[in-house]
């Protein structure tokens, strides 16, 4: 708990922590998934709720600058610019799960909150109206965030559909291959457009360079650590890191990630000690700046279960550091769609090297005998699917034909399940797993129909609707 906070605020946070459980808060209205305050703030800061709102008093509110996510005591976001009914105001933004948290946390009596120009919340009591006032008795405009504003709602945690052949497999077998191809191409294009909308919201909120950086960072988290990589990229924006000395940058990345505090220097191997010493010499000077991020509920939570050594987040963070060291080469082809060249970008990524991380899986492992690729071809494909094409396609639609040629990524459990349910052991299963867009199209159908179905296929409308696709 941050000892620089006023006592009452410290206690309020402590109390909330105690009652909200160790890891997760109960679901908030409109969200199917348990939502922590940290996750809400991350979604807001990523621009996922959009940038134009109506205030609770009917004001027209537009976010011009999302500011900086505050790493210390005080309001959540500093130095923001907001247009309220056409008038530009600059100041801080506070985001709370419940409108009453403002008073529960005593922000209304705390001068540190006097510069707040906007109070965001998700929940409010149905009966009473709660106003937000500063210690100077200034009323603060409020916005109630609606989960429906999120492009895809919130990725809901849904149980996987059973691994068995589905009712749609019969009409799919009766369709021509050309019809199945066009179905999957269409659902893949729909999926790509949704990714594109989300990504361009981040561009609108934080600029293109930050959007590129934070979405590439997310792909380095694989499926289990995307969120901590996003948080890290939000806490350490590219404009802060890009011009730094590499070792200084790595000190911040590994320090804010929590890996330096968690790695005992005395037990480290020789070459790791040399590396750690360089990072620690720089990190301790900045550590106090990031105290908020070490509070319970705000610290980075890495998922280290069942990871292959090459996917350990420490090694992935080493890859991010190497990417940032070659940032101009990595980001320039993505800044203008006309500059994009798939082969040269792939080479730029797969040839990245790092003195320490090209030879180590973690800060605890022995050195490898030979360098190991920091970013392999599969990871580059993943970046293309989730960052490059969603970013560039609206500006250069002709890239769609290039996208259609991308080979399939390694499959995962979700893809395997979708294939089994839709195709079973028919020849379609092999024919429609060769390209990336096949997988993406299958995943979209699986998520739209299989995960929404609770009738063992009986009430699913997909099989009957397939006749319209012929
Ligand atoms: S739920 Fe619908 S789409 Fe999924 S396998 Fe069953 S019939 Fe097919």
Boltz pocket constraint, residues with backbone or C-beta under 6 A from the ligand:
constraints:
  - pocket:
      binder: B
      contacts: [[A, 164], [A, 165], [A, 166], [A, 167], [A, 168], [A, 169], [A, 421], [A, 422], [A, 445], [A, 446], [A, 449], [A, 450], [A, 451], [A, 453], [A, 456], [A, 457], [A, 460], [A, 461], [A, 462], [A, 463]]
      max_distance: 6.0
